[in-house]
Amino acid sequence: MNVGEVAALAGVTVRTLHHYDRIGLLSPSGRTPSGYRQYGPSDLDRLHQVLLYRELGFPLEEVATLLDDPSADPETHLRRQHRMLRDRLERTSAMVAAVEKEMEARNMGISLTPEERFEVFGEQDPAQYDAEVSQRWGETDAYKQSKRKTAAYTKDDWVRIKAEGAQLEARFAAALRSGAAPDSDEAMDLAEEHRQSITRNYYDCPPEMHVGLGRMYVEDERFTAHYEKIAPGLARYVSTAVQANATRQG
């Protein structure tokens, strides 16, 4: 193959191949009668090794040293490159995950550092559901209003909101354990507090919208699991209380 064909095959410039030849990194094994470079299979194999090491960040001088090591055979090079590429893949995957997490958090309006988000939310970071939330409700006024509000929240705001929610859930659980019916004034008052907290912290939540959320607590296994960890039967209890309160608000 001539230099132009090799350059096109490898995705490099002819100038690059000329440079590799000048510094002795990759000299073609043949020449035409007119003096033009001719590359054979062994040359292409060496070029492949050169480009892999370059992709891994080695300077040309080190690449030449590695390839010209008499104790290293092609399999040794491949094993080394494979190990280094795997290491790079793991680092890159971790970086991609971190960037995606930050993108999700910014889309959610949660302007906290990763450390602050973990401190506030632990493994329950709401940013992990942003793609789903955006797909289902991204065009709604409630979603847009929530993003506007939460964009200005600080770590202290999120700590307060989380504490308020946990306290309200604990009071719901206490009402359940006390035997209060889900349509009792006590349970409905708690449901109303829940609705008002959503309006205050996220978006306007009229009773009919609140009923839809209440249904999710028993229809979506993730919500159900959250409430059931607090108290067995709590998901159904809160859902029923929300519906009863909406009827009362009627």
N, C-alpha and C positions, 0 to 999 in steps of 0.2 A: 504494500500500500504506500502511496506517496504521502507527503506531509499534509496536504490538504485533506485527503481522505481520513487520515488518522485524527486530525484536528476535529473534523466534523463528527467522527465516531465518538471521540472522547469528550466532546463538549468543551474543548479548549481552543485557544487561538494558535495559528501557525507561528506567531511570534513567540508564544510560550514554548512551543516545541523547539524552535531555534535556540532559545535561551537554555533549555535543558541540555541541548547538544553542546553548546559552547562551554558550559560548566562541567561537562562530563557526567551529568546525572542520567541522561538518556540519549545515547548516541545510536543512530540507526545502524543496523547490521549490514546494510548494503547501500550501494550507490549505483545510479544508472551511468552509462557511458558519458552522459553529459554532466555528471556530478550531482544529480538530484538525489535527495534522501529517499531510501527505500526501507520501510519498516516491515519486519517479519513477525511471526507469532510470539517469539520470545521478547521482542521489543514491546509489543502490545501488553504482554503480561507484566513487564517491568513498569510500563506507564500506569497500568492499573494500580500497582502497588504504590507508586509515587503519589498518585492522586488520593488514594486512601489515607496515606500518612499526612498529606497536606491538609486533607479535610479534618484530620484529628489534631491539627495545629502544630505539627512539627515543621521547623524551618528546613529549607532545602539542604543545608549542610548536614543536619542530623538524619534526614531521609537518606542521603547518599551513604552515610556511615552505616545505617541500619541495613540497607540493601546490599552493601558490599561486605558485610560481615561474613567471613568464610564459614563460620560455625552455624550460620542460620540458613535453613532450607526454606523453600516456599511454604511448607506447612507451618513452620515456626512463625513466619510472618502472618499467616492467616489467623493462627491462634491468638497472637498478640493483638492483631487488629480487631478480631471478634471480641476479645475481652474488653478492649478499650471502647469499642462501639457500644457494647452492652452497658458499660459504666456511664457513657455519655447519655445513652437512652434513658437510664434511670434518673440521672440528674435533670435531663430535659423534661421527662414526665413529671418530676416533682415541681419544676419551674412552671410548666404548663398548668398543673393543678393549682398552684398558688395564684397564678395570674387569672385563671378562670374564676377562682374563689373571689378574688378582688373585684373582677368585673361583675360578678353576681351581686356582691355586696353593694357596689356602686349603683347598680341598676335598682336595687332595693332601697337605695337612699341611706344605707347604713355606712356612714363615714367614720368607721372605726378601723384601727389597725388590726391585723390578724390576732395579735395577742389580746387586744381589748375585746374583740368579738368572742374569742374563746372564753375569756374571763366572764363575760356577760351571759353568753348563750350556751357555752359548753358544746356538746355534740348536737344541740338543737338549734343551730344557727339557721334562721329563716331564709338566708340567702340561698341555701341548697335547693329551695323549691321555687326560686325566682323564674326559671324557664317555664315551669308548669303554670305558675300564677300569671305570668305575662301572656301565655298562650290562651288561657281560659278567660281572663278578665282584663287583658291589656288595653282593650278599647273602651272600657267602662269609665264613667266619671269617678266612681269610687276608687279604682286603681290609680288614676291620675292624681286624685286628691291625696291619697295615701302617700304617693311618692313625693308630692310637694311638701307634705307635713314632715315626713320622716327624714327628708334630706337635711333638715336643720337640726336633727336630734344629736345630742352629745352622748358620751358614754353614761353620764349621770342620768340623762333622760331615759336611756334604755334600761338602766338598773332600776329606776323608779317604776317604769312600765311593767317590767318583769315581776317586780315585787308585788305590785298591785294585782297583777293577774294571779300570782301564786296564792295571795291572801284570799282572793275571791273564790278560787277553786277550793281552798281549804274550808271556807265557810259553806260552800255548796256540799262538800263531803260531810260536814258536821250536820247539816240539815238532813241529809239522806240518812245518816246513822241515827238521828234522833227520831226518825219515823215520820217526819213532816212530809206530807204528800207533795208531789211535784207541782200540783196546781194550788198549793196553799199560798197564803199571802207571803209567808217567809220565803218560799222558793221563788215565787214570781218577783218579789222585790229584789232578790239576788240576780235574777235574769235581767231585770231592768237595769241594775247597776252594770251588768256585763254589757248590755247594749249601749249604755251611756259612755262606758270606757272606750268602746270601739269608736264611737263618734268623737270623743275627746282626743283620742290618740292617733286615729287613722283616717276615718272618713265618716260622712253622715250615714248612719245606719238606722233607717226607719224600721218599724216592727216587722213589715213583710220581708225585708231583707234579712232581718235577724232570724226569722223562721227558716229561711234557706240555709243559713249558717248552722242552725240547730239540727237540721236534717243531716248535714255533713258529719256531725259528731257521731252519728250511728251508721251512716252509709259509707264513710271513708275510714278504713281500718286504722289509718295512722292517727286520726283524731280519737277514734274509739280506744286505741291502745294507750294514748296519752291519759285519757280520763280514767281508764280502768286501772292504771298504775296507782292512781291516787286513792280510788275506792272502787270495789266491784259494783257494777251497776250505775256508776256515776255518769257515763256517757248518755245512757237512756234517760236518766233523771234530769240532767241539764237540758237535753233536747226537748223533753216534755214540758219543763218549766218555761223554756223560751217560747214554745207554742202557746202555752196557757197565758203567758204575759202579753203576747201579741194580741190574743183575743180580748184580754182585759183592756188593753190600750185602744182597741177597736174602734 
